[in-house]
Amino acid sequence: MAKDIIIADIFKNGDFNVDYSDEQHINHVITSAPGHFKQHPLIGVNILQYVNAPMSPKIAAELERNIQLQLEADGAKNIKVSVNTATTEVNATATYN
């Protein structure tokens, strides 16, 4: 599990809040689009393009595969991704070293 500054709660007791950040890294990769990270311009799923879009089983499988590849490229291990076509809910878990 990686530790980093937690963006949602930056300050804790007057100092930077450093805690386990695997979930934060996953969220950043999924919500960012390619080109958002200067040092890694190909990383990003751009999940916003799927908002209010039809979610067929084929599109869900492509999205799952894209998330899997992007998290692997970011250095994640033990990746599990699922997309529910009925609710369009995306669940992704992974660990960083």
N, CA, C and O atoms as a DFTB+ gen file, in Angstrom:
388 C
 N C O
     1  1       0.841      -1.178       0.000
     2  2       0.000       0.000       0.000
     3  2       0.888       1.244       0.000
     4  3       1.810       1.371       0.805
     5  1       0.593       2.130      -0.898
     6  2       1.369       3.356      -1.024
     7  2       0.834       4.427      -0.087
     8  3      -0.350       4.448       0.250
     9  1       1.725       5.310       0.324
    10  2       1.322       6.458       1.134
    11  2       1.600       7.718       0.333
    12  3       2.600       7.820      -0.378
    13  1       0.680       8.683       0.469
    14  2       0.815       9.946      -0.252
    15  2      -0.018      10.987       0.480
    16  3      -0.729      10.666       1.433
    17  1       0.072      12.223       0.035
    18  2      -0.766      13.277       0.593
    19  2      -2.195      13.034       0.136
    20  3      -2.446      12.861      -1.057
    21  1      -3.125      13.021       1.068
    22  2      -4.534      12.800       0.755
    23  2      -5.145      14.131       0.328
    24  3      -5.238      15.065       1.125
    25  1      -5.558      14.209      -0.923
    26  2      -6.045      15.459      -1.511
    27  2      -7.357      15.924      -0.875
    28  3      -7.529      17.119      -0.634
    29  1      -8.281      15.006      -0.601
    30  2      -9.595      15.382      -0.062
    31  2      -9.470      16.014       1.322
    32  3     -10.319      16.818       1.707
    33  1      -8.445      15.671       2.062
    34  2      -8.251      16.165       3.421
    35  2      -6.771      16.505       3.584
    36  3      -6.041      15.823       4.303
    37  1      -6.334      17.584       2.897
    38  2      -4.910      17.893       2.808
    39  2      -4.277      18.163       4.168
    40  3      -3.182      17.674       4.446
    41  1      -4.946      18.929       5.012
    42  2      -4.350      19.300       6.286
    43  2      -4.978      18.522       7.430
    44  3      -6.199      18.408       7.534
    45  1      -4.115      17.991       8.283
    46  2      -4.558      17.254       9.462
    47  2      -3.634      17.658      10.591
    48  3      -2.420      17.468      10.508
    49  1      -4.197      18.206      11.628
    50  2      -3.412      18.676      12.781
    51  2      -2.365      19.701      12.359
    52  3      -1.255      19.708      12.891
    53  1      -2.713      20.573      11.401
    54  2      -1.822      21.636      10.982
    55  2      -0.712      21.218      10.048
    56  3       0.178      22.020       9.765
    57  1      -0.730      19.986       9.558
    58  2       0.309      19.505       8.670
    59  2      -0.338      18.719       7.534
    60  3      -1.538      18.447       7.573
    61  1       0.441      18.357       6.533
    62  2      -0.085      17.564       5.428
    63  2      -0.575      16.216       5.951
    64  3       0.052      15.600       6.813
    65  1      -1.702      15.778       5.415
    66  2      -2.264      14.484       5.787
    67  2      -1.690      13.414       4.859
    68  3      -2.089      13.308       3.699
    69  1      -0.763      12.632       5.373
    70  2      -0.153      11.538       4.606
    71  2      -0.745      10.238       5.125
    72  3      -0.667       9.932       6.315
    73  1      -1.339       9.478       4.213
    74  2      -1.994       8.230       4.607
    75  2      -1.961       7.277       3.420
    76  3      -1.421       7.616       2.368
    77  1      -2.534       6.089       3.581
    78  2      -2.601       5.124       2.485
    79  2      -3.443       5.720       1.359
    80  3      -4.528       6.251       1.600
    81  1      -2.942       5.631       0.136
    82  2      -3.549       6.379      -0.961
    83  2      -3.895       5.543      -2.184
    84  3      -4.100       6.096      -3.265
    85  1      -3.966       4.221      -2.037
    86  2      -4.270       3.376      -3.192
    87  2      -5.592       3.782      -3.847
    88  3      -5.667       3.925      -5.067
    89  1      -6.623       3.965      -3.036
    90  2      -7.941       4.339      -3.572
    91  2      -7.877       5.696      -4.274
    92  3      -8.500       5.880      -5.320
    93  1      -7.144       6.632      -3.718
    94  2      -6.999       7.945      -4.339
    95  2      -6.308       7.837      -5.691
    96  3      -6.718       8.500      -6.643
    97  1      -5.271       7.015      -5.793
    98  2      -4.567       6.834      -7.066
    99  2      -5.484       6.213      -8.115
   100  3      -5.478       6.630      -9.273
   101  1      -6.269       5.222      -7.713
   102  2      -7.217       4.596      -8.637
   103  2      -8.213       5.624      -9.154
   104  3      -8.480       5.690     -10.354
   105  1      -8.762       6.426      -8.248
   106  2      -9.717       7.470      -8.658
   107  2      -9.088       8.474      -9.612
   108  3      -9.730       8.896     -10.574
   109  1      -7.856       8.857      -9.364
   110  2      -7.184       9.818     -10.243
   111  2      -6.976       9.239     -11.645
   112  3      -7.176       9.935     -12.641
   113  1      -6.578       7.982     -11.723
   114  2      -6.361       7.357     -13.034
   115  2      -7.674       7.235     -13.794
   116  3      -7.715       7.489     -14.998
   117  1      -8.747       6.851     -13.107
   118  2     -10.036       6.655     -13.780
   119  2     -10.650       7.977     -14.216
   120  3     -11.223       8.051     -15.303
   121  1     -10.551       9.009     -13.412
   122  2     -11.195      10.280     -13.753
   123  2     -10.366      11.152     -14.685
   124  3     -10.924      11.996     -15.386
   125  1      -9.056      10.972     -14.712
   126  2      -8.229      11.806     -15.585
   127  2      -8.291      11.299     -17.024
   128  3      -8.641      10.148     -17.284
   129  1      -7.951      12.172     -17.927
   130  2      -7.899      11.826     -19.352
   131  2      -6.438      11.788     -19.788
   132  3      -5.591      12.420     -19.156
   133  1      -6.132      11.058     -20.855
   134  2      -4.758      11.079     -21.357
   135  2      -4.305      12.525     -21.617
   136  3      -5.028      13.318     -22.222
   137  1      -3.121      12.840     -21.155
   138  2      -2.589      14.184     -21.306
   139  2      -2.687      15.017     -20.046
   140  3      -2.080      16.086     -19.980
   141  1      -3.430      14.569     -19.041
   142  2      -3.568      15.338     -17.806
   143  2      -2.310      15.293     -16.940
   144  3      -2.057      16.223     -16.174
   145  1      -1.524      14.231     -17.051
   146  2      -0.298      14.114     -16.274
   147  2       0.893      14.348     -17.195
   148  3       1.156      13.557     -18.100
   149  1       1.608      15.438     -16.954
   150  2       2.721      15.816     -17.826
   151  2       3.782      14.717     -17.915
   152  3       4.304      14.439     -18.994
   153  1       4.095      14.099     -16.784
   154  2       5.149      13.095     -16.770
   155  2       4.709      11.743     -17.327
   156  3       5.552      10.913     -17.666
   157  1       3.394      11.512     -17.425
   158  2       2.844      10.264     -17.974
   159  2       1.661      10.607     -18.882
   160  3       0.515      10.385     -18.493
   161  1       1.904      11.133     -20.062
   162  2       0.818      11.667     -20.897
   163  2      -0.171      10.638     -21.436
   164  3      -1.230      11.027     -21.928
   165  1       0.127       9.356     -21.365
   166  2      -0.801       8.345     -21.889
   167  2      -1.710       7.750     -20.815
   168  3      -2.615       6.981     -21.139
   169  1      -1.487       8.088     -19.541
   170  2      -2.291       7.543     -18.440
   171  2      -3.611       8.297     -18.338
   172  3      -3.632       9.526     -18.402
   173  1      -4.701       7.574     -18.180
   174  2      -6.012       8.169     -17.932
   175  2      -7.114       7.446     -18.676
   176  3      -6.968       7.120     -19.854
   177  1      -8.228       7.192     -17.984
   178  2      -9.373       6.492     -18.560
   179  2     -10.392       7.471     -19.139
   180  3     -11.065       7.151     -20.119
   181  1     -10.513       8.661     -18.546
   182  2     -11.503       9.665     -18.949
   183  2     -12.926       9.125     -18.801
   184  3     -13.687       9.062     -19.767
   185  1     -13.264       8.740     -17.579
   186  2     -14.567       8.144     -17.286
   187  2     -15.715       9.102     -17.591
   188  3     -16.845       8.658     -17.789
   189  1     -15.450      10.398     -17.632
   190  2     -16.524      11.367     -17.893
   191  2     -17.160      11.190     -19.268
   192  3     -18.300      11.604     -19.477
   193  1     -16.441      10.584     -20.204
   194  2     -17.020      10.365     -21.526
   195  2     -18.122       9.307     -21.499
   196  3     -18.881       9.181     -22.459
   197  1     -18.214       8.546     -20.407
   198  2     -19.232       7.504     -20.282
   199  2     -20.481       7.980     -19.533
   200  3     -21.467       7.246     -19.460
   201  1     -20.457       9.191     -18.979
   202  2     -21.607       9.708     -18.245
   203  2     -22.777       9.901     -19.203
   204  3     -22.631      10.512     -20.262
   205  1     -23.935       9.378     -18.822
   206  2     -25.174       9.447     -19.614
   207  2     -25.062       8.759     -20.974
   208  3     -25.883       9.009     -21.856
   209  1     -24.081       7.916     -21.155
   210  2     -23.932       7.154     -22.399
   211  2     -24.539       5.765     -22.190
   212  3     -24.547       5.259     -21.067
   213  1     -25.042       5.152     -23.247
   214  2     -25.572       3.792     -23.096
   215  2     -24.444       2.830     -22.712
   216  3     -23.320       2.943     -23.201
   217  1     -24.768       1.879     -21.825
   218  2     -23.751       0.949     -21.335
   219  2     -24.133      -0.469     -21.749
   220  3     -24.785      -1.192     -20.995
   221  1     -23.727      -0.851     -22.935
   222  2     -23.969      -2.208     -23.415
   223  2     -22.905      -3.131     -22.818
   224  3     -21.887      -2.654     -22.315
   225  1     -23.125      -4.426     -22.867
   226  2     -22.101      -5.353     -22.373
   227  2     -20.757      -5.183     -23.094
   228  3     -19.703      -5.337     -22.477
   229  1     -20.786      -4.872     -24.373
   230  2     -19.545      -4.672     -25.128
   231  2     -18.799      -3.433     -24.631
   232  3     -17.584      -3.474     -24.436
   233  1     -19.522      -2.341     -24.428
   234  2     -18.890      -1.110     -23.934
   235  2     -18.372      -1.325     -22.518
   236  3     -17.287      -0.851     -22.182
   237  1     -19.134      -2.036     -21.680
   238  2     -18.697      -2.325     -20.311
   239  2     -17.403      -3.132     -20.311
   240  3     -16.498      -2.864     -19.521
   241  1     -17.319      -4.124     -21.201
   242  2     -16.095      -4.938     -21.290
   243  2     -14.907      -4.094     -21.752
   244  3     -13.796      -4.260     -21.249
   245  1     -15.137      -3.192     -22.707
   246  2     -14.065      -2.308     -23.175
   247  2     -13.608      -1.369     -22.059
   248  3     -12.414      -1.117     -21.901
   249  1     -14.563      -0.857     -21.293
   250  2     -14.233       0.039     -20.178
   251  2     -13.437      -0.717     -19.118
   252  3     -12.436      -0.206     -18.615
   253  1     -13.870      -1.927     -18.775
   254  2     -13.134      -2.737     -17.799
   255  2     -11.699      -2.973     -18.264
   256  3     -10.759      -2.857     -17.479
   257  1     -11.539      -3.301     -19.533
   258  2     -10.203      -3.565     -20.087
   259  2      -9.343      -2.301     -20.075
   260  3      -8.155      -2.363     -19.757
   261  1      -9.936      -1.159     -20.418
   262  2      -9.205       0.104     -20.411
   263  2      -8.749       0.457     -18.994
   264  3      -7.604       0.863     -18.794
   265  1      -9.634       0.305     -18.021
   266  2      -9.266       0.591     -16.628
   267  2      -8.135      -0.336     -16.198
   268  3      -7.169       0.106     -15.577
   269  1      -8.253      -1.619     -16.525
   270  2      -7.215      -2.607     -16.185
   271  2      -5.861      -2.188     -16.769
   272  3      -4.853      -2.185     -16.062
   273  1      -5.840      -1.839     -18.047
   274  2      -4.588      -1.455     -18.706
   275  2      -4.008      -0.178     -18.115
   276  3      -2.799      -0.090     -17.901
   277  1      -4.851       0.805     -17.851
   278  2      -4.373       2.081     -17.316
   279  2      -3.799       1.912     -15.913
   280  3      -2.771       2.506     -15.587
   281  1      -4.458       1.106     -15.082
   282  2      -3.938       0.878     -13.737
   283  2      -2.633       0.089     -13.774
   284  3      -1.726       0.359     -12.987
   285  1      -2.527      -0.882     -14.678
   286  2      -1.267      -1.606     -14.848
   287  2      -0.153      -0.656     -15.262
   288  3       0.962      -0.735     -14.748
   289  1      -0.459       0.246     -16.197
   290  2       0.542       1.217     -16.659
   291  2       0.965       2.154     -15.532
   292  3       2.082       2.671     -15.540
   293  1       0.076       2.375     -14.564
   294  2       0.376       3.238     -13.429
   295  2       1.137       2.501     -12.328
   296  3       1.554       3.114     -11.346
   297  1       1.316       1.196     -12.487
   298  2       2.088       0.435     -11.512
   299  2       1.263      -0.313     -10.490
   300  3       1.816      -0.799      -9.505
   301  1      -0.030      -0.423     -10.684
   302  2      -0.888      -1.132      -9.740
   303  2      -0.750      -2.636      -9.919
   304  3      -0.417      -3.126     -10.998
   305  1      -1.012      -3.351      -8.840
   306  2      -0.987      -4.824      -8.836
   307  2      -2.322      -5.320      -8.277
   308  3      -3.073      -4.545      -7.684
   309  1      -2.615      -6.595      -8.464
   310  2      -3.836      -7.222      -7.940
   311  2      -5.087      -6.427      -8.326
   312  3      -5.895      -6.084      -7.463
   313  1      -5.241      -6.144      -9.581
   314  2      -6.317      -5.285     -10.084
   315  2      -7.581      -6.103     -10.304
   316  3      -7.556      -7.171     -10.915
   317  1      -8.683      -5.575      -9.791
   318  2     -10.003      -6.171     -10.021
   319  2     -10.941      -5.047     -10.442
   320  3     -11.088      -4.047      -9.740
   321  1     -11.574      -5.228     -11.605
   322  2     -12.461      -4.199     -12.152
   323  2     -13.781      -4.844     -12.544
   324  3     -13.800      -5.927     -13.130
   325  1     -14.878      -4.182     -12.222
   326  2     -16.191      -4.646     -12.681
   327  2     -17.055      -3.437     -13.014
   328  3     -17.008      -2.410     -12.336
   329  1     -17.846      -3.584     -14.074
   330  2     -18.784      -2.543     -14.492
   331  2     -20.171      -3.175     -14.553
   332  3     -20.379      -4.164     -15.257
   333  1     -21.110      -2.605     -13.820
   334  2     -22.486      -3.087     -13.825
   335  2     -23.232      -2.355     -14.935
   336  3     -23.386      -1.135     -14.876
   337  1     -23.696      -3.088     -15.947
   338  2     -24.358      -2.447     -17.092
   339  2     -25.715      -1.880     -16.721
   340  3     -26.169      -0.928     -17.356
   341  1     -26.379      -2.433     -15.712
   342  2     -27.705      -1.936     -15.323
   343  2     -27.613      -0.602     -14.590
   344  3     -28.404       0.308     -14.840
   345  1     -26.644      -0.492     -13.683
   346  2     -26.530       0.734     -12.882
   347  2     -25.384       1.628     -13.331
   348  3     -25.231       2.734     -12.812
   349  1     -24.584       1.178     -14.275
   350  2     -23.367       1.836     -14.755
   351  2     -22.376       2.126     -13.618
   352  3     -21.599       3.078     -13.689
   353  1     -22.415       1.298     -12.579
   354  2     -21.508       1.451     -11.457
   355  2     -20.189       0.776     -11.773
   356  3     -20.157      -0.358     -12.251
   357  1     -19.098       1.483     -11.503
   358  2     -17.747       0.965     -11.744
   359  2     -17.074       0.710     -10.409
   360  3     -17.019       1.597      -9.557
   361  1     -16.561      -0.499     -10.224
   362  2     -15.817      -0.850      -9.024
   363  2     -14.426      -1.287      -9.446
   364  3     -14.264      -2.162     -10.297
   365  1     -13.422      -0.664      -8.836
   366  2     -12.040      -1.014      -9.151
   367  2     -11.236      -1.042      -7.855
   368  3     -11.303      -0.124      -7.038
   369  1     -10.477      -2.116      -7.693
   370  2      -9.565      -2.219      -6.558
   371  2      -8.205      -2.633      -7.087
   372  3      -8.092      -3.341      -8.087
   373  1      -7.184      -2.176      -6.394
   374  2      -5.807      -2.512      -6.759
   375  2      -4.907      -2.123      -5.595
   376  3      -5.323      -1.425      -4.671
   377  1      -3.682      -2.585      -5.661
   378  2      -2.710      -2.201      -4.643
   379  2      -1.469      -1.626      -5.325
   380  3      -1.104      -2.014      -6.435
   381  1      -0.851      -0.709      -4.640
   382  2       0.396      -0.093      -5.100
   383  2       1.480      -0.419      -4.070
   384  3       1.200      -0.511      -2.875
   385  1       2.710      -0.592      -4.540
   386  2       3.832      -0.859      -3.617
   387  2       4.571       0.405      -3.322
   388  3       5.544       0.389      -2.568
